[in-house]
Amino acid sequence: MPSRNPLSQLATLGEEVLGKAAHNPTASRVLQGAMQLKDRVDDLSKRVRGLEAMEKRIAQLEKRLAKLESAARRKPTSSAKKKGATKE
């Protein structure tokens, strides 16, 4: 009989443990909870990626707004020039 390598022995043992755990109601609930947790974490990570993109867009908009505000402060309005230029 050929000797089995340690990896195949470990795989066989893992399959046996999973098979026994599938018949145990407590282990089944734990496994079900772990799968739900994985799904929730996946959903949460997708939402976080969406928030990161939104934060980048907000940062870009804030920069544009700051540019517009600084440009508006530099240019005096035409009505202010006319009032100051005409003295009676």
SULZINOR-V43854 format. One record per residue. SS is DSSP state (~ for helix, > for strand, _ for the rest). BURIAL is I if it has 16 or more other C-alpha atoms within 10 Angstrom, else O. D_FIRST is the distance of its C-alpha to the first C-alpha in Angstrom with 2 decimals. Layout:
BEGIN
SS:BURIAL:D_FIRST + SS:BURIAL:D_FIRST
END
This chain:
BEGIN
_:O:0.00 + _:O:3.83 + _:O:6.51 + _:O:9.17 + _:O:12.66 + ~:O:15.46 + ~:O:17.33 + ~:O:14.89 + ~:O:14.47 + ~:O:18.27 + ~:O:18.80 + ~:O:16.89 + ~:O:18.89 + ~:O:22.02 + ~:O:21.66 + ~:O:21.40 + ~:O:24.45 + ~:O:26.38 + ~:O:25.72 + ~:O:27.04 + ~:O:29.89 + ~:O:30.97 + ~:O:31.75 + _:O:33.70 + ~:O:37.34 + ~:O:38.05 + ~:O:35.08 + ~:O:36.03 + ~:O:39.57 + ~:O:38.46 + ~:O:36.32 + ~:O:39.29 + ~:O:41.62 + ~:O:39.47 + ~:O:39.49 + ~:O:43.27 + ~:O:43.71 + ~:O:41.85 + ~:O:44.15 + ~:O:47.20 + ~:O:46.31 + ~:O:45.84 + ~:O:49.24 + ~:O:50.86 + ~:O:49.61 + ~:O:51.10 + ~:O:54.38 + ~:O:54.45 + ~:O:53.99 + ~:O:56.92 + ~:O:58.99 + ~:O:58.33 + ~:O:59.64 + ~:O:62.64 + ~:O:63.36 + ~:O:63.43 + ~:O:65.89 + ~:O:68.05 + ~:O:68.14 + ~:O:69.26 + ~:O:71.93 + ~:O:73.19 + ~:O:73.59 + ~:O:75.51 + ~:O:77.69 + ~:O:78.46 + ~:O:79.53 + ~:O:81.76 + ~:O:83.31 + ~:O:84.03 + ~:O:85.55 + ~:O:87.74 + ~:O:88.99 + ~:O:89.97 + _:O:92.07 + _:O:95.19 + _:O:96.32 + ~:O:99.20 + ~:O:101.33 + ~:O:101.15 + ~:O:102.49 + ~:O:105.37 + ~:O:106.44 + ~:O:106.48 + ~:O:108.32 + _:O:111.26 + _:O:113.58 + _:O:116.79
END
